[in-house]
Amino acid sequence: MVQSNNSPTVPAQLFLHAVKEVKGCPLSLRTDCGTENGKMAAIQCYFRADAHDQLAGENAHQYGTSTRNQRIENWWSHFRKMRSHWWINFFKDMCSSGLLDVGNYLHKECLWFCFYRILNEDLQKTMTSWNSHHIRPSRHDCISGSPDVLYFLPERSGGVNNLQTVSSAKITEMELQQENDEGIEDNDCQEYFHYLMENEEIQHPTSPKEAFNVYQRLINIAV
């Protein structure tokens, strides 16, 4: 699992995961001009490429200005207030107390090892909560209803399903290409922490408090 939000591999992997899950890609994909979107744009164009319709691939992706991203930027602000601010303060407190040194490679690897499952579960709960809440009717350009229902049953609100079917062969090809481009990730530290967990008979944490305690214990053993 890639641990950086700056690598083009990250949005590309997430995009591939979504395409594989729904067995199709969007009719058109729009991103800003950030370099992290390059791979995702190329994959989208490849999925939409058609020998009988050359324009389908050429028009499958378009770049736009980041100022057009108001809705998603507004959501990130909401998400920070709703959830991520708690985690930011949690890790800041670890730094202030001297338990975490973000300049120390071992500390960062141990932090990832102890918390990534907890963080992922927290994100999944946030996603489920957000996608099931009800959007109220508005005089603005906004359709009311539950996001999940609007997505899976667009015809109920006058929408159109523009999912473009992608063959499993194409998806597999792009997954293999991603692995070749990324290469084998150096995960010696993660394997080392797995070894310590087994050797010390430590259970994997299921809460932030447990993850914090496991982090302290592993760091004390490792240094």
Summary of the structure (lengths in Angstrom):
residues: 223
radius of gyration: 21.1
end to end distance: 24.6
largest distance: 62.5
contacts: 530
relative contact order: 0.12
helix: 64%
strand: 6%
